[in-house]
Amino acid sequence: MNLYIRTADLLAGNLMVVSNINKETVFIATRDKENPYLIQLFNRLNDKVAEIKMKNSFLRSFSIEVNGEEVATINTIPMIEVKYVHIGKINWNVIGNIPLSNYHIKNKHDVVMEVSPVILSLGQPGLQLRFRDIEDLECGVLIAIFLNKYVKTPGKPFDDGVGHFHGKKRLSYLNCDRS
């Protein structure tokens, strides 16, 4: 199954529409303004089906819950040049160019999901999510949104964005708007 998300929604919006090839809304994802790490996923009937939230702020670990049950965890510290991320509990490995959103997710040797940039209708840039199994939709969509929004290119310091390094303001490792 293929799903699509507009890049503009991912970068700046607090509301993201996930649609299928026929432009029908499959999911709506919301990002909370007060807690930008809380991303909730709703179906067409406006029922919350999944969410990703910060589990431990000191370790920068995140929890993915589907139907109220924790199914996966993401720890942002052990990233190696942002080309590999391990997703715990479900034992998925994200491999590829994560900052450019061109990667695939594997479970053992089977590809679970592929993400690649695409041009949508009216020339708008977006992401194409290709799933092998329909059961992985909720978790896969949240992972793609999380990786697109909060992972930055290598070499950026992991800090709170305050302070100076060689006269320039440091950029935060996670791409998050903090007020």
C-alpha positions as CSV (number, residue, x, y, z in Angstrom):
1,M,0.0,0.0,0.0
2,N,1.3,3.5,-0.8
3,L,0.6,6.6,1.3
4,Y,1.6,10.2,0.7
5,I,2.4,13.2,2.9
6,R,3.1,16.7,1.7
7,T,6.6,18.0,2.7
8,A,5.1,21.4,3.6
9,D,2.9,19.8,6.2
10,L,5.8,17.9,7.7
11,L,8.1,21.0,7.9
12,A,5.8,23.7,9.3
13,G,2.4,22.3,10.0
14,N,0.8,21.1,13.2
15,L,-1.7,19.1,11.1
16,M,-0.5,16.5,8.5
17,V,-2.8,14.7,6.1
18,V,-1.7,11.3,5.0
19,S,-3.5,10.2,1.9
20,N,-3.6,7.3,-0.6
21,I,-3.0,7.3,-4.3
22,N,-6.6,8.5,-4.9
23,K,-6.0,11.6,-2.7
24,E,-8.4,10.1,0.0
25,T,-7.5,10.9,3.6
26,V,-6.3,7.8,5.4
27,F,-4.8,9.4,8.5
28,I,-4.5,12.8,10.1
29,A,-1.5,13.5,12.3
30,T,-1.4,16.3,14.7
31,R,1.6,17.9,16.5
32,D,0.9,19.6,19.8
33,K,2.1,23.2,20.1
34,E,2.8,23.0,23.8
35,N,4.6,19.6,23.5
36,P,6.1,19.3,20.0
37,Y,7.3,15.8,20.6
38,L,3.8,14.5,21.0
39,I,2.5,13.4,17.6
40,Q,-1.0,11.8,17.5
41,L,-2.4,9.9,14.6
42,F,-6.2,9.8,13.9
43,N,-8.2,7.8,11.4
44,R,-11.0,9.1,9.1
45,L,-13.5,8.7,11.9
46,N,-11.4,11.0,14.2
47,D,-10.5,8.1,16.5
48,K,-6.9,8.2,17.9
49,V,-5.2,5.1,16.6
50,A,-1.5,5.8,17.6
51,E,0.8,8.4,19.1
52,I,4.5,9.0,19.6
53,K,5.7,10.8,22.7
54,M,8.8,11.5,24.6
55,K,9.4,8.6,27.1
56,N,12.6,9.9,28.7
57,S,13.8,13.4,28.2
58,F,17.3,12.8,29.6
59,L,18.0,9.9,27.3
60,R,15.9,11.3,24.4
61,S,13.9,8.2,24.0
62,F,10.5,8.1,22.4
63,S,7.6,5.7,22.7
64,I,5.2,4.7,19.9
65,E,1.8,3.5,21.1
66,V,-0.8,1.9,18.9
67,N,-4.3,1.6,20.4
68,G,-3.0,2.5,23.8
69,E,-0.2,-0.2,23.9
70,E,3.5,0.6,23.5
71,V,4.7,-1.2,20.4
72,A,8.1,0.5,19.7
73,T,10.7,2.8,21.1
74,I,13.2,5.1,19.4
75,N,16.4,6.2,21.1
76,T,18.0,9.1,19.3
77,I,21.5,8.9,20.7
78,P,23.0,5.9,19.0
79,M,22.7,7.3,15.5
80,I,25.7,6.7,13.3
81,E,26.0,9.5,10.7
82,V,22.2,9.5,10.5
83,K,22.2,6.5,8.1
84,Y,21.0,4.0,10.6
85,V,18.4,4.0,13.4
86,H,17.2,1.0,15.4
87,I,13.6,0.9,16.6
88,G,13.3,-1.2,19.7
89,K,10.6,-3.6,20.8
90,I,9.6,-4.4,17.2
91,N,13.2,-4.8,16.1
92,W,13.1,-2.6,13.0
93,N,16.2,-1.1,11.4
94,V,16.0,2.1,9.4
95,I,18.7,2.2,6.7
96,G,19.5,4.8,4.1
97,N,19.7,8.6,3.8
98,I,17.4,9.7,6.6
99,P,17.9,13.5,6.3
100,L,16.9,13.3,2.6
101,S,14.0,10.9,3.4
102,N,15.2,8.2,1.2
103,Y,15.4,5.1,3.3
104,H,13.9,1.7,4.0
105,I,12.9,-0.1,7.2
106,K,13.8,-3.8,7.6
107,N,12.8,-6.4,10.1
108,K,15.5,-9.1,9.9
109,H,15.9,-9.4,6.1
110,D,12.4,-8.4,5.0
111,V,11.6,-4.8,4.0
112,V,8.7,-3.5,6.0
113,M,8.5,0.0,4.6
114,E,10.2,2.2,2.1
115,V,10.2,6.0,2.2
116,S,11.3,8.2,-0.8
117,P,10.7,11.8,-1.9
118,V,8.2,12.3,-4.6
119,I,6.5,15.2,-6.5
120,L,2.8,15.2,-5.8
121,S,0.0,16.8,-7.8
122,L,0.3,20.5,-8.5
123,G,4.1,20.1,-8.3
124,Q,4.2,19.9,-4.5
125,P,7.1,17.9,-2.9
126,G,6.1,15.1,-0.6
127,L,7.0,11.7,0.7
128,Q,5.8,8.4,-0.6
129,L,5.5,5.6,2.0
130,R,5.3,2.1,0.6
131,F,4.2,-0.6,3.0
132,R,4.4,-4.4,2.7
133,D,1.7,-5.2,5.3
134,I,-1.3,-3.1,6.1
135,E,-0.8,-3.9,9.9
136,D,2.4,-1.7,9.9
137,L,0.6,1.5,8.7
138,E,0.1,3.3,12.0
139,C,3.6,2.7,13.4
140,G,5.3,3.3,10.0
141,V,3.5,6.6,9.4
142,L,4.5,7.9,12.9
143,I,8.1,6.8,12.3
144,A,8.3,8.6,8.9
145,I,6.8,11.8,10.4
146,F,9.2,11.6,13.4
147,L,12.3,11.0,11.3
148,N,11.4,13.7,8.8
149,K,10.8,16.3,11.4
150,Y,13.2,15.7,14.2
151,V,16.4,14.2,12.6
152,K,18.9,16.7,11.3
153,T,22.1,16.3,9.3
154,P,25.2,15.0,11.0
155,G,27.6,17.4,12.7
156,K,25.0,19.4,14.4
157,P,25.4,19.4,18.2
158,F,22.9,17.7,20.4
159,D,22.0,20.5,22.8
160,D,19.2,22.9,23.7
161,G,20.2,25.5,21.1
162,V,21.6,28.0,23.7
163,G,25.2,29.0,23.7
164,H,27.9,30.0,21.3
165,F,30.4,27.9,19.4
166,H,33.0,29.8,17.4
167,G,30.8,32.9,17.6
168,K,27.7,31.2,16.1
169,K,24.6,30.1,17.8
170,R,24.4,26.4,18.0
171,L,21.6,24.6,16.3
172,S,19.6,22.0,18.2
173,Y,20.1,18.4,17.1
174,L,16.3,17.8,17.0
175,N,14.5,20.1,14.6
176,C,12.0,21.4,17.1
177,D,10.5,24.8,17.6
178,R,11.0,25.8,21.2
179,S,9.2,28.9,22.6
